[in-house]
């Protein structure tokens, strides 16, 4: 006896009907299903009385690869029908595909994602032949709303055509060879009894060929061995609740079947009922959202759908017939983007609101539920215990004071759940960075139907909340690459979650990420936050932490290396790179000994930058201020330096760098303010107008009280009595004054040119 191969489109009701009828008619010894072979010992668990949809979730992590994948089932999935019908007729059940963690599936987050991208040319020709927009409309036209007579033959012809001579690729070839070994072993074990094989239609031609062309390959008792997960890897497979929304191709799921609620109705009651349901569901949803749908519009939509179905040769209105009819009747203006069912993928920006509601109505709201006896990862139970222990297991609003227990412990628990993406825990207020002085957090805790699947899916990161959070953050460190802003966000999340002590391997990755960062401004932003956490943070418990010390040292090294490579002319001051030198200087001041920073090397770099004419003025000024603030006696005469930097087009930028790094030194050094006053007073109106914007920016580094001090010194120098504060409060905007001065200069020049005014 040979095997009967049924190629299916995943989540197709037509294929599910064929599978059901075939198994009931043949009553085979074995039913083999494309699915994760590691679940064969747990089929009783899979076939508990769950509320579908559910999925087999597989996680995998080792030193080189992290992977997560799902194998989802709903009530009309052919694979699910094969399992349930096979059990009902007494057949032995086997999953025959490689485990979800296997490298051959590394590129798939969804085992049952269709391979249509590989045979797009064939599908395009078929769509053109039958006059339909895409494969979904083609599939409905050929299989879902047609009578079931000769369905097996038509499906086989379709899949033979789309597979053709196409090279499956190395990964699928490995999967098909493995599945063929299971088929050969089952045929040998069945004797004269039938074997039914249910796989994706793409694999069917190859499996028939591989099964007939060889008989070897089985091991032990004849059944292929399930590849073991490497000892160095962590992870596992668990059942998780799934939802119709996650199954919907319009939401990004590549199952090949959009609108799962429509197909459920098609499965349960046929195409005529499904068309009526579709119409009623869309109209009901629109009316619930106060979108006007008149009886006349409804009649017009039905008439249009029925007319389209007849023109397209459908015995009953198909899904796209009804949708097109509804769109014709309910959308009264031109569309900015094409109707989504005319293509594939997620909804595009600009989709008409009525069309969005139509798609949502067909998606459905069904959410799966696991049988109470279903095993779950240890993390699920640990989190439940943690929430009870800290009084976080009931919905409500929380106000937590950081820095004192038990609130800090409760905050860390909530942040761990937030970091892991567990729904139902939302922080309303709290510190946003390591330099934010906020000491209070406000949270909202609510029940969420997606909490259990989310916990199961992150359960592969570790058995406890702190282990899972640390592993998840470590993964984010690796994926951050050279994005230092993202890395800073990860490290701040680690501080909030009480997981700041990263492993040695992760610290190496942190160092690599910082060493690859291309932008000095991003390094400066990260250093500012990390240094603040390292110096002061008693609220979160990160002060003097080893992890932050590693980050600070790597950041200082990279910032200095990047700074020394910067070249440029008289360009506007770059405030982020000035701030980066401020952060480096502060790290040298406060953490040299404990973090093992090289103060002399930093001064040497800044000294070279300060005197290099090829360095932009703002960076030269900042470098001079860096050296002056750290080594007051090592930079010679600051007054002479200011006098030498006084070029109208660039002096403001040079001063911005200087003031940012050495503001206190400038105020305390006799002669600096005076030489600036003299030089600025000697400028003509044009040069002053050129210099003014950058000068304004430079003097903003002084807080109001210090600007008042400078103004008072200028008054005293001129022998004018009064408060310097009056100079800080002009009756009109500064830019308006500057524009007025420029206009005055142009008028004076015109008068002189025409002989109407003598200076």
Secondary structure, 3 states (H helix, E strand, C coil): CCEEEEEECCCCHHHHHHHHHHHHHHCCCEEEEEEEHHHHHHHHHHCCCCECCEEEEEEEECCCCEEEEEEEECCCCHHHHHHHHHHHCCCEEEEEECCCCCHHHCCCCECCCCCHHHHHHHHHHHHHHHCCCCHHHHHHHHHHCCCCCCHHHHHHHHHHHHHCCCCCCHHHHHHHHHHHHHHHHHHHHHCCCCEEEEEEHHHHHHHHHHHHHCCCCCCCCCCCCCCCCCCCCEEEEEEEECEHHHHCHHHCCCCCCCCHHHHHHHHHHCHHHHHHHHHHHHHHHHHHCCCCCCHHHHHHHHHHHHHHHHHCCCCCCCHHHHHHHHHHHHCCCCCCCCCHHHCCCCCCCCCCHHHHHHHHHHHCCCECECCCCCCCCHHHHHHHHHHHHCCCCCCEEEEEECCCCCHHHHHHHHHHHHHCCCCCEEEEECCCCCCCCCCEEEEEECCCCCHHHHHHHHHHHCCCHHHHHHHHHHHHHHHHCCCHHHHHHHHHHHHHCCCCCCCHHHHHHHHHHHHCCCCHHHHHHHHHHHHHHHHHCCCCCCCCCHHHHHHHHHHHHHHHHHHHCCCCCCCCCCHHHHHHHHHHHHHHHHHHHHHCCCHHHHHHHHHHHHHCCCCCHHHHHHHHHHHHHHCCCCCCCHHHHHHHCCCCCCHHHHHHHHHHHHHHHHHHCCCHHHHHHHHHHCCCHHHHHHHHHHHHHHHCCCCHHHHHHHHHHHHHHHCCCCCHHHHHCCCCCHHHHHHHHHHHHHHHHHHHHCCCCCC
